[in-house]
């Protein structure tokens, strides 16, 4: 999985984006809802047995691979390449997760030196 705080824009030589952007949902379960949206956008002839279960499983896997300083609330969007890659009997969706990081600062309440 590819996680980036700031990501260069990926475009083809013609200037057409080579990926689809999915912004993280503002719902009660933002990551599973966004992953469900991605899976629905890449539907296959065979379909999904249980798309909600699959979205939850993928979301849980994403969370386990987040860098230590990044939380789910930092996730901004997921960019998925438009072409689907196939290997044997598998369809592979390739993408990257873009996140923002808030920097916390501390300000002293008073000057301790004087």
URWO-V416144 format. One record per residue. N is the residue number from 1. RES is the residue in three letters. PHI is phi in whole degrees, -180 to 180 (none if undefined). PSI is psi in radians with two decimals (999 if undefined). Layout:
((N	RES	PHI	PSI) (N	RES	PHI	PSI))
//
This chain:
((1	UNK	none	2.51) (2	UNK	-111	2.11) (3	UNK	-118	2.30) (4	UNK	-139	2.45) (5	UNK	-80	-0.71) (6	UNK	-132	2.32) (7	UNK	-124	2.35) (8	UNK	-69	2.63) (9	UNK	-76	2.28) (10	UNK	-98	2.13) (11	UNK	-138	2.71) (12	UNK	-78	3.03) (13	UNK	-61	-0.45) (14	UNK	-81	-0.08) (15	UNK	90	0.01) (16	UNK	-83	2.27) (17	UNK	-59	2.48) (18	UNK	-98	0.15) (19	UNK	-138	2.89) (20	UNK	-110	2.36) (21	UNK	-98	2.30) (22	UNK	-121	1.97) (23	UNK	-78	2.48) (24	UNK	-62	2.26) (25	UNK	-60	2.63) (26	UNK	-99	0.35) (27	UNK	-80	-3.04) (28	UNK	-70	-0.48) (29	UNK	-126	1.33) (30	UNK	-62	-0.80) (31	UNK	-68	-0.86) (32	UNK	-60	-0.65) (33	UNK	-67	-0.68) (34	UNK	-69	-0.74) (35	UNK	-64	-0.67) (36	UNK	-61	-0.72) (37	UNK	-61	-0.71) (38	UNK	-64	-0.85) (39	UNK	-60	-0.70) (40	UNK	-66	-0.59) (41	UNK	-71	-0.43) (42	UNK	-114	1.05) (43	UNK	-78	2.67) (44	UNK	-123	2.85) (45	UNK	-56	-0.72) (46	UNK	-74	-0.33) (47	UNK	72	-3.03) (48	UNK	-112	2.47) (49	UNK	-66	-0.78) (50	UNK	-151	1.59) (51	UNK	-64	-0.58) (52	UNK	-67	-0.75) (53	UNK	-63	-0.79) (54	UNK	-62	-0.70) (55	UNK	-64	-0.69) (56	UNK	-66	-0.72) (57	UNK	-65	-0.76) (58	UNK	-64	-0.75) (59	UNK	-61	-0.77) (60	UNK	-62	-0.67) (61	UNK	-67	-0.71) (62	UNK	-60	-0.81) (63	UNK	-60	-0.67) (64	UNK	-68	-0.35) (65	UNK	-103	0.05) (66	UNK	-67	2.43) (67	UNK	-57	2.63) (68	UNK	-52	-0.64) (69	UNK	-87	0.02) (70	UNK	-109	2.29) (71	UNK	-110	2.98) (72	UNK	-60	-0.52) (73	UNK	-71	-0.28) (74	UNK	-82	-0.24) (75	UNK	-69	2.31) (76	UNK	-108	-0.87) (77	UNK	-160	2.85) (78	UNK	-122	2.25) (79	UNK	-109	2.15) (80	UNK	-117	2.26) (81	UNK	-58	2.48) (82	UNK	-68	-0.74) (83	UNK	-72	2.50) (84	UNK	-94	2.38) (85	UNK	-102	2.45) (86	UNK	-120	2.45) (87	UNK	-145	2.12) (88	UNK	53	-2.11) (89	UNK	-101	0.33) (90	UNK	-112	2.49) (91	UNK	-107	2.24) (92	UNK	-113	2.18) (93	UNK	-99	2.16) (94	UNK	-110	2.28) (95	UNK	-159	-3.05) (96	UNK	-142	2.66) (97	UNK	-108	2.23) (98	UNK	-105	2.31) (99	UNK	-132	2.79) (100	UNK	-111	2.61) (101	UNK	-121	2.23) (102	UNK	-90	2.34) (103	UNK	-99	2.20) (104	UNK	-91	2.41) (105	UNK	-127	2.70) (106	UNK	-117	2.36) (107	UNK	-118	2.26) (108	UNK	-68	2.52) (109	UNK	-76	-0.47) (110	UNK	-153	2.86) (111	UNK	-78	1.99) (112	UNK	-77	-0.28) (113	UNK	-79	-0.36) (114	UNK	-131	999))
//
